[in-house]
Amino acid sequence: MVEYPATSLAINKGKYYVLLTVPTELRQYFNNRKQLKRSTGTSDLRDAERRQHGIATDLYAQLDKCKPDIRDVISVLNVTEN
């Protein structure tokens, strides 16, 4: 399992947002952005904390999509060795 940075909550214009730092090796897939930011849709901290986990899961899934499938890497290595 890949370890990603933890998400955090930040308030901006009265709404809470979930922030996730993009690992350096994946920034090229996000227009070199250092952070991903998604709104919780609420100005209530407790409500934002409840929504944070689901939003974080979606953000981590976006990062996972950028990583190559290990089976593809192995296939390429096998082809180049032969």
Protein Blocks (a to p, Z undefined) as FASTA:
>chain_A
ZZddddddddeehiacddddddfklmmmnoopabdcddehiabfklmmmmmmmmmmmmmm
mmmmmpccfklmmmmmmmmmZZ
